[in-house]
Amino acid sequence: MSDYINEAFARMDLWQIRAFILHGTEQYKQSDEPYDVQLKKATAPIYSRLESLYPNQSDLTQASNDMSKALSAYEEVYMELGMKLGARLLYQLLLKDDKSHKLFSKLGT
């Protein structure tokens, strides 16, 4: 039984949990780059595209503002969902899981 538990802990990975919750899959892409580098790489293509579509600075600014507003809405919703999911997991771990607590205390863990 301890091998199974050790294997479960070996599979424990924040990015794997994130991928499973968001996409229903265990496949994930982990980056060792700092967050600011990841964000710059991810946003460079869309800003380049906007610059090609809107050569006029005021139009580019308006398009960038519209895009930022839309992305901010996604950010706020997903942050709130993440906090709720985390709270639900914490609730289950601390308050709802009395049966496994009794099981582990019998096993001496």
C-alpha positions as CSV (number, residue, x, y, z in Angstrom):
1,M,0.0,0.0,0.0
2,S,2.8,2.4,0.7
3,D,4.1,2.1,-2.9
4,Y,0.7,3.3,-4.1
5,I,0.8,6.3,-1.8
6,N,4.4,7.1,-2.8
7,E,3.4,6.9,-6.5
8,A,0.4,9.2,-5.9
9,F,2.7,11.8,-4.3
10,A,5.2,11.4,-7.1
11,R,2.4,12.3,-9.6
12,M,1.3,15.3,-7.6
13,D,2.0,18.3,-9.7
14,L,0.5,21.8,-9.7
15,W,0.5,22.1,-13.5
16,Q,-1.1,18.7,-13.9
17,I,-3.9,19.6,-11.6
18,R,-4.3,22.9,-13.4
19,A,-4.5,21.2,-16.8
20,F,-7.0,18.7,-15.4
21,I,-9.3,21.3,-13.9
22,L,-9.2,23.6,-16.8
23,H,-9.1,21.2,-19.7
24,G,-10.1,17.8,-18.3
25,T,-6.7,16.3,-19.3
26,E,-3.5,15.4,-17.5
27,Q,-1.4,16.7,-20.4
28,Y,0.2,20.0,-19.6
29,K,2.9,22.3,-20.7
30,Q,5.2,23.5,-17.9
31,S,7.6,26.4,-18.4
32,D,10.6,27.2,-16.4
33,E,10.7,30.7,-17.7
34,P,9.7,33.6,-15.4
35,Y,6.0,34.7,-15.7
36,D,6.9,38.0,-17.3
37,V,8.9,36.2,-20.0
38,Q,6.0,33.8,-20.6
39,L,3.5,36.7,-20.9
40,K,5.7,38.7,-23.3
41,K,6.1,35.6,-25.5
42,A,2.4,34.9,-25.5
43,T,1.3,38.5,-26.2
44,A,3.9,39.5,-28.8
45,P,2.0,37.9,-31.7
46,I,-1.3,39.6,-31.0
47,Y,0.3,43.0,-30.4
48,S,2.2,42.5,-33.7
49,R,-1.1,41.7,-35.4
50,L,-2.8,44.7,-34.0
51,E,0.0,47.0,-35.1
52,S,-0.3,45.6,-38.6
53,L,-4.1,46.1,-38.6
54,Y,-4.0,49.6,-37.0
55,P,-1.1,51.6,-38.2
56,N,-2.8,54.8,-36.8
57,Q,-1.7,55.2,-33.2
58,S,-5.1,56.2,-31.9
59,D,-6.8,53.2,-33.6
60,L,-4.1,50.9,-32.2
61,T,-4.6,52.3,-28.7
62,Q,-8.4,51.8,-28.9
63,A,-8.0,48.2,-30.2
64,S,-5.4,47.5,-27.5
65,N,-7.7,49.0,-24.8
66,D,-10.7,46.9,-26.1
67,M,-8.6,43.7,-26.1
68,S,-7.3,44.5,-22.6
69,K,-10.8,45.1,-21.3
70,A,-11.9,41.7,-22.7
71,L,-8.9,39.9,-21.3
72,S,-9.3,41.5,-17.9
73,A,-12.9,40.2,-17.7
74,Y,-11.5,36.6,-18.4
75,E,-8.8,37.2,-15.8
76,E,-11.3,38.3,-13.1
77,V,-13.7,35.4,-13.8
78,Y,-11.0,32.7,-13.8
79,M,-9.3,34.1,-10.7
80,E,-12.6,34.0,-8.9
81,L,-13.3,30.5,-10.1
82,G,-9.8,29.5,-9.0
83,M,-10.4,30.8,-5.6
84,K,-13.7,29.1,-5.3
85,L,-12.2,25.8,-6.5
86,G,-9.4,26.1,-4.0
87,A,-11.8,26.9,-1.2
88,R,-13.9,23.9,-2.2
89,L,-10.9,21.6,-2.1
90,L,-9.8,23.0,1.2
91,Y,-13.3,22.5,2.6
92,Q,-13.2,18.9,1.5
93,L,-9.8,18.3,2.8
94,L,-10.3,19.9,6.2
95,L,-14.0,19.4,7.0
96,K,-15.6,16.8,4.9
97,D,-13.1,14.0,4.8
98,D,-13.6,12.4,8.2
99,K,-13.6,8.8,6.8
100,S,-10.1,9.0,5.4
101,H,-8.8,10.7,8.6
102,K,-10.0,7.7,10.5
103,L,-8.5,5.3,7.9
104,F,-5.1,7.1,8.1
105,S,-5.1,7.1,11.9
106,K,-5.7,3.3,11.8
107,L,-2.7,2.9,9.4
108,G,-0.5,5.0,11.7
109,T,0.0,7.9,9.2
